[in-house]
Amino acid sequence: MKAAILALVIGISGATAPSPKQAMSIDGRYCGRLWSNGDLVEAITVLSLTGDGRLTGTYEFADGDGRSTGTLTEDPPGKGSVYIERF
C-alpha cells in the first residue's frame, strides 16, 4: 500500500530519482496535480512514517474557490487499509 501511494504521488508530481539520503525515507513534501470536480488542480501531500512503520500524512488541494484538506493514517499492521479523514 505504501509503495502504491508513493508511486501515485511521484507519478503525479513528475519527481526525479531521489538522492541516496532521500531514498532511505518516504518522509517529505510531494507537490503535484489531481483531478477535482473535472479540473486539474495543484495538490500538496506531506508523508511520514511513524515509529512503528505506519504511513501518515496530510493533503491539501484547490477546490473551487477554497481549499480541501485532510489526513492520511495507515491502520496498524494487520488491518490492511488506509483511513482518510477530510476536514
Residue frames as a rotation matrix with the C-alpha (Angstrom) as fourth column:
MET 1
0.571 0.821 0.000 0.00
0.821 -0.571 0.000 0.00
0.000 0.000 -1.000 0.00
LYS 2
0.420 -0.495 -0.760 2.82
0.175 -0.778 0.603 2.40
-0.890 -0.387 -0.240 0.90
ALA 3
-0.644 -0.718 0.264 4.52
0.359 0.021 0.933 1.75
-0.675 0.696 0.244 -2.42
ALA 4
-0.170 0.670 0.723 1.28
0.979 0.028 0.204 2.35
0.116 0.742 -0.660 -4.32
ILE 5
0.793 0.451 -0.410 0.70
0.530 -0.842 0.100 5.71
-0.300 -0.296 -0.907 -2.63
LEU 6
0.065 -0.860 -0.507 4.32
0.028 -0.506 0.862 6.75
-0.997 -0.070 -0.008 -3.18
ALA 7
-0.656 -0.289 0.697 4.19
0.646 0.263 0.717 5.66
-0.391 0.920 0.014 -6.84
LEU 8
0.300 0.857 0.418 0.98
0.945 -0.326 -0.011 7.66
0.127 0.399 -0.908 -7.33
VAL 9
0.767 -0.033 -0.641 2.40
0.256 -0.900 0.352 10.77
-0.589 -0.434 -0.682 -5.67
ILE 10
-0.281 -0.944 -0.175 5.70
0.072 -0.203 0.977 10.58
-0.957 0.262 0.125 -7.55
GLY 11
-0.489 0.157 0.858 3.92
0.851 0.304 0.429 9.86
-0.194 0.940 -0.282 -10.84
ILE 12
0.613 0.782 0.112 1.62
0.790 -0.609 -0.073 12.84
0.011 0.134 -0.991 -10.37
SER 13
0.713 -0.332 -0.618 4.41
0.072 -0.842 0.535 15.19
-0.698 -0.426 -0.576 -9.29
GLY 14
0.897 -0.440 0.041 6.85
0.046 -0.001 -0.999 14.24
0.440 0.898 0.019 -12.04
ALA 15
0.721 -0.638 0.272 9.55
-0.530 -0.253 0.810 13.86
-0.448 -0.727 -0.520 -9.39
THR 16
0.339 -0.714 -0.612 13.02
-0.638 0.303 -0.708 12.75
0.691 0.631 -0.353 -10.39
ALA 17
0.355 -0.271 -0.895 15.06
0.452 0.888 -0.089 9.99
0.819 -0.373 0.437 -8.77
PRO 18
0.984 0.044 0.175 15.82
-0.130 -0.499 0.857 10.71
0.125 -0.866 -0.485 -5.11
SER 19
0.047 -0.988 0.150 19.30
-0.805 -0.126 -0.579 11.18
0.591 -0.094 -0.801 -3.71
PRO 20
-0.379 -0.230 -0.896 20.65
0.172 0.934 -0.312 8.22
0.909 -0.273 -0.315 -1.68
LYS 21
-0.999 0.022 -0.028 19.74
0.022 -0.228 -0.973 10.00
-0.028 -0.973 0.227 1.56
GLN 22
-0.393 0.916 -0.087 16.18
-0.909 -0.401 -0.114 10.70
-0.139 0.034 0.990 0.35
ALA 23
-0.133 0.327 -0.936 15.78
-0.542 0.766 0.344 7.11
0.830 0.553 0.076 -0.85
MET 24
-0.859 -0.272 -0.435 16.12
0.185 0.627 -0.757 5.90
0.478 -0.730 -0.488 2.75
SER 25
-0.692 0.631 -0.351 12.87
0.334 -0.152 -0.930 7.59
-0.640 -0.761 -0.106 3.79
ILE 26
-0.265 0.711 0.651 9.47
0.910 -0.038 0.412 8.31
0.317 0.702 -0.638 2.32
ASP 27
0.169 0.328 -0.929 9.20
0.746 -0.659 -0.097 11.38
-0.644 -0.677 -0.356 4.57
GLY 28
-0.849 -0.529 -0.011 8.69
0.422 -0.689 0.590 14.55
-0.319 0.496 0.807 2.62
ARG 29
-0.018 0.779 -0.627 6.51
-0.195 -0.618 -0.762 17.03
-0.981 0.108 0.163 0.84
TYR 30
-0.662 -0.103 0.743 5.16
0.620 0.482 0.619 15.95
-0.421 0.870 -0.255 -2.54
CYS 31
-0.253 0.539 -0.804 3.70
-0.386 -0.818 -0.427 18.52
-0.887 0.202 0.415 -4.93
GLY 32
-0.901 -0.004 0.435 1.61
0.365 0.535 0.762 17.57
-0.235 0.845 -0.480 -7.92
ARG 33
-0.618 0.753 -0.225 -1.80
-0.782 -0.563 0.267 17.76
0.074 0.341 0.937 -9.51
LEU 34
-0.848 0.440 0.294 -5.04
0.358 0.886 -0.294 15.83
-0.391 -0.145 -0.909 -9.20
TRP 35
-0.644 0.712 0.280 -8.49
0.156 -0.236 0.959 15.85
0.749 0.661 0.041 -10.73
SER 36
-0.755 0.483 -0.444 -11.14
0.463 -0.089 -0.882 17.58
-0.465 -0.871 -0.156 -8.61
ASN 37
0.156 0.936 -0.315 -14.65
0.202 -0.342 -0.918 18.28
-0.967 0.079 -0.242 -9.91
GLY 38
0.752 0.178 0.635 -13.45
0.614 0.160 -0.773 17.87
-0.239 0.971 0.011 -13.51
ASP 39
0.847 -0.509 0.151 -10.47
-0.406 -0.804 -0.435 20.23
0.342 0.307 -0.888 -13.13
LEU 40
0.330 -0.847 -0.416 -6.76
0.723 0.510 -0.466 19.50
0.607 -0.147 0.781 -12.83
VAL 41
0.858 0.063 0.510 -5.70
-0.239 -0.830 0.504 21.30
0.455 -0.554 -0.697 -9.62
GLU 42
-0.208 -0.974 0.091 -2.48
-0.441 0.010 -0.897 21.71
0.873 -0.227 -0.432 -7.62
ALA 43
0.881 0.443 -0.169 -2.09
-0.083 0.496 0.865 19.38
0.466 -0.747 0.473 -4.64
ILE 44
-0.207 -0.912 0.353 0.39
-0.743 -0.089 -0.663 19.08
0.636 -0.400 -0.660 -1.78
THR 45
0.846 0.367 -0.388 0.82
-0.054 0.782 0.621 15.84
0.531 -0.504 0.682 0.17
VAL 46
-0.068 -0.848 0.525 3.14
-0.901 -0.174 -0.397 15.55
0.429 -0.500 -0.752 3.17
LEU 47
0.745 0.293 -0.599 4.05
-0.144 0.948 0.285 11.96
0.651 -0.127 0.749 4.13
SER 48
-0.222 -0.834 0.505 5.99
-0.908 -0.011 -0.418 10.46
0.354 -0.552 -0.755 7.02
LEU 49
0.004 0.134 -0.991 6.49
0.119 0.984 0.134 7.13
0.993 -0.118 -0.012 8.74
THR 50
0.712 0.257 0.653 5.58
-0.611 -0.231 0.757 6.63
0.346 -0.938 -0.008 12.38
GLY 51
-0.156 -0.825 0.543 7.90
-0.977 0.210 0.039 4.89
-0.146 -0.524 -0.839 14.81
ASP 52
-0.087 0.181 0.980 6.09
-0.218 0.956 -0.196 1.59
-0.972 -0.230 -0.044 14.20
GLY 53
-0.837 -0.449 0.312 6.42
0.184 0.306 0.934 1.92
-0.515 0.839 -0.173 10.42
ARG 54
0.094 0.935 0.342 2.93
0.867 0.092 -0.490 3.13
-0.489 0.342 -0.802 9.55
LEU 55
-0.703 -0.263 0.660 2.42
0.636 -0.648 0.418 5.77
0.318 0.714 0.623 6.86
THR 56
0.183 0.749 -0.637 0.78
0.807 -0.484 -0.338 9.05
-0.562 -0.452 -0.693 7.90
GLY 57
-0.789 -0.519 0.328 0.35
0.614 -0.646 0.454 12.39
-0.024 0.560 0.828 6.25
THR 58
-0.028 0.754 -0.656 -1.73
0.213 -0.637 -0.741 15.36
-0.977 -0.160 -0.142 5.25
TYR 59
-0.531 -0.108 0.840 -3.01
0.847 -0.028 0.532 16.65
-0.034 0.994 0.106 1.94
GLU 60
-0.049 0.496 -0.867 -4.30
0.143 -0.856 -0.497 19.93
-0.988 -0.149 -0.029 0.58
PHE 61
-0.703 -0.169 0.691 -5.69
0.696 0.039 0.717 20.86
-0.148 0.985 0.091 -2.83
ALA 62
-0.880 0.403 -0.251 -7.60
-0.440 -0.891 0.111 23.63
-0.179 0.209 0.961 -4.56
ASP 63
-0.634 0.757 0.156 -11.35
0.753 0.651 -0.095 23.00
-0.174 0.057 -0.983 -4.51
GLY 64
0.454 0.755 0.473 -13.31
0.835 -0.546 0.070 25.64
0.312 0.363 -0.878 -6.38
ASP 65
0.468 -0.233 0.852 -12.76
-0.145 -0.972 -0.186 28.94
0.872 -0.036 -0.489 -4.58
GLY 66
0.714 -0.161 0.681 -11.45
-0.697 -0.076 0.713 27.21
-0.063 -0.984 -0.167 -1.44
ARG 67
-0.388 -0.851 -0.353 -9.04
-0.756 0.513 -0.407 24.51
0.528 0.109 -0.843 -0.31
SER 68
0.820 0.547 -0.168 -9.74
-0.375 0.735 0.565 20.96
0.432 -0.400 0.808 0.82
THR 69
-0.293 -0.920 0.261 -7.50
-0.842 0.119 -0.527 19.44
0.453 -0.375 -0.809 3.47
GLY 70
0.827 0.560 -0.054 -7.31
-0.459 0.727 0.511 16.11
0.325 -0.398 0.858 5.21
THR 71
-0.047 -0.827 0.560 -5.16
-0.928 0.243 0.281 13.49
-0.369 -0.507 -0.779 6.87
LEU 72
0.430 0.048 -0.902 -3.97
-0.492 0.850 -0.189 10.05
0.757 0.525 0.389 5.85
THR 73
-0.112 -0.451 0.885 -3.36
-0.971 0.241 0.000 7.41
-0.213 -0.859 -0.465 8.51
GLU 74
-0.261 -0.052 -0.964 -2.48
-0.475 0.876 0.081 3.79
0.841 0.479 -0.253 7.84
ASP 75
0.795 0.575 0.193 -4.13
-0.485 0.411 0.772 1.26
0.365 -0.707 0.606 10.13
PRO 76
0.152 -0.736 0.660 -1.92
-0.814 0.286 0.506 -0.71
-0.561 -0.614 -0.555 12.49
PRO 77
-0.704 -0.491 -0.514 -0.19
-0.700 0.602 0.384 -3.72
0.121 0.630 -0.767 10.89
GLY 78
-0.917 0.353 0.188 -2.64
0.313 0.926 -0.210 -6.48
-0.249 -0.133 -0.959 10.00
LYS 79
-0.092 0.930 -0.357 -5.59
0.092 -0.349 -0.933 -4.17
-0.991 -0.119 -0.054 9.30
GLY 80
-0.498 -0.283 0.820 -4.60
0.727 0.379 0.572 -3.66
-0.472 0.881 0.017 5.63
SER 81
0.377 0.644 0.666 -6.30
0.882 -0.469 -0.046 -0.36
0.283 0.604 -0.745 4.86
VAL 82
-0.830 -0.552 0.084 -5.73
0.516 -0.815 -0.263 3.38
0.213 -0.175 0.961 4.93
TYR 83
0.155 0.868 -0.471 -8.10
0.932 -0.287 -0.223 5.71
-0.329 -0.404 -0.854 6.76
ILE 84
-0.696 -0.310 0.648 -8.72
0.562 -0.797 0.222 9.05
0.447 0.519 0.729 5.05
GLU 85
0.015 0.659 -0.752 -10.23
0.870 -0.380 -0.315 11.90
-0.493 -0.650 -0.579 7.01
ARG 86
-0.413 -0.079 0.907 -11.46
0.682 -0.687 0.251 15.00
0.603 0.723 0.338 5.20
PHE 87
-0.646 0.123 -0.754 -11.97
0.581 -0.561 -0.589 18.27
-0.495 -0.819 0.291 7.05
